[in-house]
Amino acid sequence: MNVNPLDSPFSLLSLFRSRAMVALISFGTLLVSSNSKATTWTVEWNPAQPENQIGAIAEIAASGDTILVGPGTYYEHIPLESKSLAFIGIEGKENTILDGSAIIEGREKSIIYMVGGDAEDLIVEGFTLRNGGGAPEEYGLISGGAISWWSRGLGGSATIQDCHFHDNYLLDDSSMGGGAVYLSDIFTVTMVGCVFDNNDADDVGGSAYIYNFEESIVKDCDFYIHSGSRAFGAALYSSGTGPISIIDCRFQGSGSCDGRTGLRVANLSATIKGNSFLDLDGPCATRIKLAPRLTVGDPHFSLIFTENHVWNSVGHTVGTDFQFWMNYSNSAIQFDHNTIVGTFVVFNSDHGNHPICSNNIFFESPVVASSSVGMHITCNNFWPDSLELTNPDNAFIEDNISLDPRFCDPELGDFHIAFQSPCAPGNSPEGCDLIGRLDPACDQTPTKNATWGSLKLLYRK
């Protein structure tokens, strides 16, 4: 198959387009389009030599080049040193597989990894990456089962899009983090449309570890947490001085993760919006910890947690530690329009602006709130009533209710509310509008209390 890269529809390809020049290489079909600024290489799978096909091209490619990869299963460990490259799977992740199970002499166990210097710009799009085992990061700790991309703080970026990561592991005592992906000390991270399942690490970031200096975006990704994971942040661990946005992602646990957290965010600023957190058998995905790792008095520290759905289908266990815990000092906290089910919630804010907790449904979810600066708690539904304030004199509490939210079908996981719900617009307290994440979507006609006389009428001939 010969692919003209200039006709490629892929979204990231336009960054690297160039004038065409074609060559044929002996180990397989290779198309090269080139000019003085960048080269686009196209690699087609050669079943006679399944190992190091892409790695051989990455070794000779120059910074700024693009490597297009045809469908097939490639056994790869690709070292990169101080160069920008884009790897694009032409027919997508279902058909283009990078496998790290082969032993290649002189190579580490990660599939794509840094070997020194400083990271530049990495793009990985349209691959399945599996069976990676990590590579040494800057300090020699094994990191990034499938992708290990790091810098000494001088720049670089990572864009990972439409990829599937599975069965990547870091489970020895010398490991650092990122069972599948390790992105550390770089400026920007973009991770969109990726699926993570059955990955794990022994320390932090069972699926992914991110430390950024500027902006990170994780959007529309699925995290299926490895049962029994031992990692802090069994799905995702994020830290850094730059902000992170986690948008429209799905986190699912299938068992307890040894008392660790599913999501751990320690950035100085975070926006977590439109996500779902689901546990089917014991708390893991719903164990969420949001707390800054650094406290330097920056007044711009902030946390926005909005329009999320958190559901532990087993329910919270009295006497256990947190399932959802926030402790942001010197920060502005906005916690609104979430639906929280079966989850123990702890708020703790000691400094900064008044934390805002509004328009949330807490269903069978005890809430403990502690704020020395005064917390605004308005337009929430606590059902049953389960709010505990450790500093009630500092709290502003208004227009909260404790009524059955009347979910459409909670046993089947449908937490839309009925049109008759006290959380629906028009039924909620004046000025509150919608309470919770999901709009009304079903009709629940109230049942009339039956009497003995009415029951006899039903059977009267």
C-alpha positions as CSV (number, residue, x, y, z in Angstrom):
1,M,0.0,0.0,0.0
2,N,1.4,3.4,-1.1
3,V,0.1,6.4,0.8
4,N,0.6,9.9,-0.3
5,P,1.1,11.9,2.9
6,L,0.0,15.1,1.2
7,D,-3.5,13.7,0.8
8,S,-3.7,12.4,4.4
9,P,-6.8,13.5,6.4
10,F,-5.1,13.2,9.8
11,S,-5.6,16.2,12.0
12,L,-1.9,16.6,13.2
13,L,-0.3,15.9,9.8
14,S,-0.6,19.4,8.5
15,L,2.1,20.5,10.9
16,F,4.6,18.4,9.0
17,R,3.5,18.5,5.3
18,S,6.2,18.8,2.7
19,R,7.2,18.5,-1.0
20,A,7.1,14.8,-2.2
21,M,10.2,12.7,-3.1
22,V,9.9,8.9,-3.2
23,A,12.4,6.2,-2.2
24,L,12.3,2.5,-1.7
25,I,14.1,0.9,1.3
26,S,15.0,-2.9,1.3
27,F,13.3,-3.9,4.6
28,G,9.9,-2.8,3.4
29,T,8.1,-0.1,1.5
30,L,9.0,3.3,2.6
31,L,7.8,6.5,1.1
32,V,9.6,9.7,1.8
33,S,8.4,13.2,1.1
34,S,10.9,15.9,2.0
35,N,12.1,19.4,1.8
36,S,14.7,21.4,3.6
37,K,12.5,21.8,6.7
38,A,10.9,18.4,7.3
39,T,10.5,14.9,5.9
40,T,7.4,12.6,6.0
41,W,8.2,8.9,6.0
42,T,5.7,6.2,5.4
43,V,6.4,2.7,6.8
44,E,4.5,-0.4,5.7
45,W,4.5,-3.5,7.8
46,N,7.0,-6.2,6.7
47,P,6.0,-9.6,8.2
48,A,9.5,-11.0,7.5
49,Q,11.0,-8.3,9.8
50,P,8.4,-7.3,12.4
51,E,11.0,-5.9,14.9
52,N,12.5,-2.4,14.8
53,Q,10.9,-1.2,11.6
54,I,9.7,2.1,13.0
55,G,12.7,2.4,15.3
56,A,15.1,2.2,12.4
57,I,13.4,5.1,10.7
58,A,13.2,7.1,13.9
59,E,16.9,6.8,14.3
60,I,17.7,8.5,11.0
61,A,14.8,10.9,11.0
62,A,15.5,14.5,11.7
63,S,13.8,16.7,14.2
64,G,10.4,17.9,12.9
65,D,9.9,14.8,10.7
66,T,6.7,12.7,10.6
67,I,6.5,8.9,10.4
68,L,3.3,7.5,9.0
69,V,2.8,3.8,9.9
70,G,0.7,1.4,8.0
71,P,-1.5,-1.3,9.6
72,G,0.2,-4.3,11.3
73,T,1.8,-5.4,14.5
74,Y,5.2,-3.9,15.1
75,Y,7.6,-5.0,17.9
76,E,9.3,-1.9,18.9
77,H,11.5,-0.1,21.5
78,I,12.2,3.3,20.0
79,P,14.8,5.6,21.7
80,L,14.7,9.3,21.0
81,E,17.2,12.0,21.9
82,S,16.4,15.7,21.7
83,K,14.3,15.6,18.5
84,S,10.7,16.4,17.6
85,L,8.9,13.5,15.9
86,A,5.3,12.7,15.0
87,F,4.2,9.1,14.8
88,I,0.8,8.6,13.0
89,G,-1.0,5.3,12.6
90,I,-2.6,5.6,9.1
91,E,-5.5,3.2,9.8
92,G,-6.0,4.0,13.5
93,K,-5.4,2.2,16.7
94,E,-7.5,-0.9,15.8
95,N,-5.2,-1.8,13.0
96,T,-1.8,-0.4,14.0
97,I,-0.2,-2.1,17.0
98,L,3.1,-1.3,18.8
99,D,4.1,-4.2,21.0
100,G,6.8,-4.0,23.6
101,S,7.2,-7.7,24.4
102,A,10.2,-8.4,22.1
103,I,13.7,-8.1,23.4
104,I,15.8,-5.8,21.2
105,E,19.5,-5.7,22.1
106,G,20.5,-2.3,23.6
107,R,17.0,-1.1,24.0
108,E,14.9,-0.4,27.1
109,K,11.4,-1.8,27.6
110,S,9.4,1.3,26.9
111,I,8.0,1.5,23.3
112,I,8.8,5.1,22.8
113,Y,11.2,6.8,25.2
114,M,13.8,9.5,25.9
115,V,17.4,8.5,26.2
116,G,18.9,11.8,27.3
117,G,19.0,15.5,26.6
118,D,15.7,17.4,26.8
119,A,12.3,16.6,25.3
120,E,11.2,18.5,22.3
121,D,7.8,17.9,20.7
122,L,6.3,14.4,20.5
123,I,3.1,13.4,18.7
124,V,1.7,9.9,18.9
125,E,-1.7,9.3,17.1
126,G,-3.7,6.3,16.1
127,F,-1.9,3.3,17.8
128,T,-2.5,0.5,20.2
129,L,0.5,0.3,22.6
130,R,0.8,-2.8,24.7
131,N,3.2,-4.9,26.7
132,G,5.6,-2.1,27.5
133,G,7.8,-2.3,30.6
134,G,9.4,1.1,31.1
135,A,12.7,3.0,30.6
136,P,14.9,5.0,33.0
137,E,13.9,8.6,33.5
138,E,16.3,11.4,34.3
139,Y,17.2,10.0,37.8
140,G,17.4,6.4,36.6
141,L,14.0,5.2,37.9
142,I,12.0,3.1,35.5
143,S,9.0,5.0,34.1
144,G,6.5,5.0,31.3
145,G,5.6,1.4,30.4
146,A,4.6,2.4,26.8
147,I,5.8,6.1,26.5
148,S,8.4,7.8,28.7
149,W,8.9,11.4,27.7
150,W,10.7,13.8,30.0
151,S,12.9,16.9,30.1
152,R,15.2,18.6,32.6
153,G,12.8,21.5,32.6
154,L,13.8,23.2,29.4
155,G,10.7,22.7,27.3
156,G,9.0,20.2,25.1
157,S,5.5,19.0,24.6
158,A,3.6,15.7,24.2
159,T,0.4,15.2,22.2
160,I,-1.1,11.7,22.4
161,Q,-4.4,11.2,20.5
162,D,-6.7,8.3,19.7
163,C,-4.5,5.7,21.2
164,H,-5.2,2.5,23.2
165,F,-2.9,1.5,26.0
166,H,-3.2,-2.0,27.6
167,D,-1.1,-4.4,29.6
168,N,1.7,-2.0,30.3
169,Y,3.3,-2.5,33.7
170,L,5.9,-1.0,36.1
171,L,5.9,-3.4,39.1
172,D,9.4,-3.5,40.4
173,D,10.9,-1.5,43.4
174,S,13.0,0.7,41.1
175,S,10.0,2.1,39.2
176,M,8.8,5.7,39.3
177,G,5.4,6.1,37.6
178,G,3.2,5.9,34.6
179,G,2.2,2.3,34.0
180,A,1.4,3.2,30.4
181,V,2.5,6.9,30.0
182,Y,5.0,9.1,31.8
183,L,5.2,12.7,30.8
184,S,7.4,14.7,33.2
185,D,9.0,18.2,33.5
186,I,7.7,19.3,30.1
187,F,5.7,22.4,29.2
188,T,2.5,21.2,27.7
189,V,0.5,17.9,27.5
190,T,-2.5,17.1,25.3
191,M,-4.1,13.7,25.6
192,V,-7.3,13.2,23.7
193,G,-9.5,10.3,22.8
194,C,-7.3,7.6,24.5
195,V,-8.3,4.4,26.2
196,F,-6.3,2.9,29.1
197,D,-7.1,-0.6,30.5
198,N,-5.2,-3.1,32.5
199,N,-2.1,-0.9,33.1
200,D,-0.4,-0.5,36.4
201,A,2.6,1.0,38.3
202,D,4.1,0.3,41.7
203,D,4.3,3.9,42.7
204,V,2.3,6.6,41.0
205,G,0.1,6.9,38.0
206,G,-1.2,3.4,37.3
207,S,-2.1,4.4,33.7
208,A,-0.6,7.8,33.3
209,Y,1.7,10.3,35.2
210,I,1.9,14.0,34.2
211,Y,4.0,16.8,35.5
212,N,3.7,20.0,33.6
213,F,5.0,23.5,33.7
214,E,2.4,25.1,31.5
215,E,-1.0,23.6,30.4
216,S,-2.2,20.0,30.3
217,I,-5.4,18.8,28.7
218,V,-6.8,15.3,29.2
219,K,-10.1,15.0,27.3
220,D,-12.5,12.3,26.2
221,C,-10.4,9.5,27.6
222,D,-11.4,6.2,29.2
223,F,-9.5,4.8,32.2
224,Y,-10.3,1.2,33.2
225,I,-8.4,0.8,36.4
226,H,-6.4,-2.4,37.0
227,S,-8.0,-4.4,39.8
228,G,-5.9,-4.3,42.9
229,S,-3.7,-1.5,41.6
230,R,-1.1,-0.3,44.1
231,A,-0.5,3.1,42.5
232,F,-1.4,6.5,43.9
233,G,-3.6,7.7,41.2
234,A,-4.4,4.2,39.8
235,A,-5.9,5.9,36.7
236,L,-4.1,9.2,36.6
237,Y,-1.6,11.1,38.8
238,S,-1.1,14.8,37.8
239,S,1.1,17.4,39.4
240,G,3.0,20.5,38.4
241,T,3.0,24.3,38.5
242,G,0.9,24.5,35.3
243,P,-2.9,24.1,35.2
244,I,-4.6,20.8,34.1
245,S,-8.0,20.4,32.6
246,I,-9.6,16.9,32.8
247,I,-12.7,17.1,30.6
248,D,-15.4,14.5,29.5
249,C,-13.4,11.5,30.7
250,R,-14.7,8.2,32.1
251,F,-13.0,6.5,35.1
252,Q,-14.1,2.9,35.9
253,G,-12.9,0.6,38.7
254,S,-13.7,-3.1,38.9
255,G,-12.4,-3.7,42.4
256,S,-10.6,-2.1,45.3
257,C,-7.2,-0.5,44.6
258,D,-5.6,-1.3,48.0
259,G,-6.8,1.9,49.6
260,R,-5.1,4.1,47.1
261,T,-6.7,6.7,44.9
262,G,-8.1,6.4,41.3
263,L,-7.5,10.1,40.5
264,R,-4.8,12.2,42.2
265,V,-4.4,15.8,41.2
266,A,-1.8,18.0,42.8
267,N,-1.5,20.8,40.3
268,L,-1.7,24.3,41.5
269,S,-4.8,24.9,39.3
270,A,-7.2,22.3,38.0
271,T,-10.5,22.2,36.1
272,I,-12.3,18.8,36.3
273,K,-15.5,18.9,34.2
274,G,-18.0,16.6,32.7
275,N,-16.4,13.3,33.9
276,S,-17.9,10.1,35.2
277,F,-16.3,8.1,38.0
278,L,-17.8,4.6,38.5
279,D,-17.0,1.8,40.8
280,L,-18.6,-1.6,40.3
281,D,-17.0,-3.6,43.2
282,G,-15.3,-1.6,45.9
283,P,-14.0,1.9,45.9
284,C,-11.2,2.9,43.5
285,A,-12.3,5.2,40.7
286,T,-14.4,7.1,43.3
287,R,-11.4,7.5,45.6
288,I,-10.5,11.0,44.4
289,K,-7.9,13.2,46.0
290,L,-7.5,16.8,45.0
291,A,-4.8,18.6,46.9
292,P,-1.9,20.9,45.9
293,R,1.6,19.4,46.3
294,L,3.2,22.9,46.5
295,T,2.0,25.7,48.7
296,V,3.8,29.0,47.9
297,G,1.1,31.4,48.7
298,D,0.1,32.0,45.1
299,P,-3.4,33.6,45.1
300,H,-4.2,32.1,41.7
301,F,-4.4,28.5,43.1
302,S,-7.8,27.2,42.1
303,L,-9.9,24.1,41.7
304,I,-13.1,23.8,39.6
305,F,-15.0,20.5,39.9
306,T,-18.2,20.8,38.0
307,E,-20.8,18.7,36.1
308,N,-19.2,15.4,37.2
309,H,-20.9,12.2,38.2
310,V,-19.4,10.1,40.9
311,W,-21.0,6.7,41.7
312,N,-19.8,4.0,44.0
313,S,-22.4,1.3,43.2
314,V,-21.4,-0.6,46.4
315,G,-21.9,2.5,48.6
316,H,-19.6,4.2,51.1
317,T,-18.3,2.3,54.1
318,V,-18.6,4.1,57.5
319,G,-15.3,4.3,59.2
320,T,-13.1,4.1,56.1
321,D,-10.8,6.9,55.0
322,F,-11.9,9.4,52.3
323,Q,-13.4,8.4,49.1
324,F,-13.5,12.0,47.7
325,W,-11.2,14.4,49.5
326,M,-10.2,18.0,48.6
327,N,-7.7,20.0,50.5
328,Y,-6.7,23.2,48.6
329,S,-4.9,25.8,50.6
330,N,-4.6,29.4,49.3
331,S,-7.1,28.6,46.6
332,A,-10.5,29.2,45.1
333,I,-12.7,26.1,45.2
334,Q,-15.8,25.8,43.0
335,F,-17.7,22.6,43.4
336,D,-21.0,22.7,41.6
337,H,-23.6,20.8,39.5
338,N,-22.2,17.4,40.4
339,T,-24.2,14.2,41.2
340,I,-22.4,12.2,43.9
341,V,-23.8,8.8,44.8
342,G,-22.6,6.3,47.5
343,T,-19.4,8.3,48.2
344,F,-17.9,9.8,51.4
345,V,-16.9,13.4,50.7
346,V,-14.5,15.6,52.7
347,F,-13.9,19.3,52.0
348,N,-11.0,21.0,53.7
349,S,-9.9,24.5,52.9
350,D,-7.8,26.5,55.3
351,H,-6.8,29.7,53.4
352,G,-7.7,31.9,50.4
353,N,-11.2,32.6,49.0
354,H,-14.5,31.2,50.3
355,P,-15.0,27.7,48.9
356,I,-18.3,27.4,46.9
357,C,-20.4,24.2,47.1
358,S,-23.6,24.7,45.1
359,N,-26.2,22.9,43.1
360,N,-25.0,19.3,43.9
361,I,-26.9,16.2,44.7
362,F,-25.3,14.1,47.5
363,F,-27.2,10.9,47.4
364,E,-26.4,8.5,50.2
365,S,-23.1,10.4,50.4
366,P,-22.0,11.8,53.8
367,V,-20.3,15.2,53.6
368,V,-17.8,16.6,56.1
369,A,-16.9,20.2,55.4
370,S,-14.1,22.1,57.2
371,S,-13.2,25.7,56.2
372,S,-11.6,28.3,58.4
373,V,-12.3,31.0,55.8
374,G,-16.0,30.4,55.5
375,M,-17.7,28.0,53.0
376,H,-20.7,28.9,50.9
377,I,-23.1,25.9,50.8
378,T,-26.1,26.7,48.7
379,C,-28.8,25.0,46.5
380,N,-27.6,21.4,47.3
381,N,-29.7,18.3,47.9
382,F,-28.3,16.2,50.8
383,W,-30.4,13.0,50.8
384,P,-30.6,11.7,53.4
385,D,-29.5,14.7,55.4
386,S,-25.8,14.0,55.9
387,L,-23.9,17.3,56.1
388,E,-21.4,17.8,59.0
389,L,-19.8,21.1,59.5
390,T,-16.7,21.4,61.7
391,N,-16.8,25.2,61.6
392,P,-20.5,26.0,61.3
393,D,-20.0,29.7,62.4
394,N,-17.8,30.3,59.4
395,A,-20.3,28.8,56.9
396,F,-22.9,30.5,54.7
397,I,-25.7,28.0,54.3
398,E,-28.8,28.7,52.3
399,D,-31.5,27.1,50.1
400,N,-30.4,23.5,50.6
401,I,-32.9,20.7,50.7
402,S,-33.0,17.1,51.9
403,L,-35.5,15.3,49.6
404,D,-35.5,12.2,47.4
405,P,-34.0,13.4,44.1
406,R,-36.2,10.9,42.2
407,F,-33.6,9.5,39.8
408,C,-35.0,7.9,36.7
409,D,-33.5,4.4,37.1
410,P,-30.6,4.4,39.6
411,E,-30.5,0.6,39.8
412,L,-29.5,0.6,36.1
413,G,-27.2,3.6,36.5
414,D,-29.6,6.2,35.1
415,F,-29.2,9.2,37.3
416,H,-31.1,11.6,35.2
417,I,-33.9,13.1,37.4
418,A,-37.6,13.0,36.8
419,F,-39.5,16.1,35.7
420,Q,-41.2,16.0,39.1
421,S,-37.9,15.9,41.0
422,P,-37.3,18.6,43.7
423,C,-33.9,19.1,41.9
424,A,-35.5,20.0,38.5
425,P,-35.7,23.6,37.4
426,G,-39.0,25.1,38.6
427,N,-39.2,22.7,41.5
428,S,-36.0,23.5,43.3
429,P,-35.7,26.5,45.7
430,E,-36.2,29.8,44.1
431,G,-33.1,31.0,42.2
432,C,-31.4,27.5,42.3
433,D,-32.5,26.2,38.9
434,L,-31.0,22.7,38.2
435,I,-29.5,20.8,41.1
436,G,-27.1,18.0,40.1
437,R,-25.4,17.2,36.8
438,L,-28.1,15.7,34.6
439,D,-31.3,17.3,33.2
440,P,-34.8,15.9,33.8
441,A,-35.4,13.0,31.4
442,C,-38.3,10.9,32.6
443,D,-41.9,11.2,34.0
444,Q,-42.7,9.7,37.4
445,T,-46.4,10.0,38.2
446,P,-46.8,9.9,41.9
447,T,-48.6,6.8,43.2
448,K,-51.7,7.3,45.2
449,N,-51.8,5.7,48.6
450,A,-54.0,2.6,48.5
451,T,-56.8,1.9,50.9
452,W,-58.5,-1.4,51.7
453,G,-61.7,-0.2,50.2
454,S,-60.0,0.7,46.9
455,L,-58.3,-2.6,46.7
456,K,-61.6,-4.5,47.1
457,L,-63.1,-2.4,44.3
458,L,-60.4,-3.8,42.0
459,Y,-61.6,-7.3,42.4
460,R,-65.4,-6.7,42.7
461,K,-67.3,-8.5,40.0
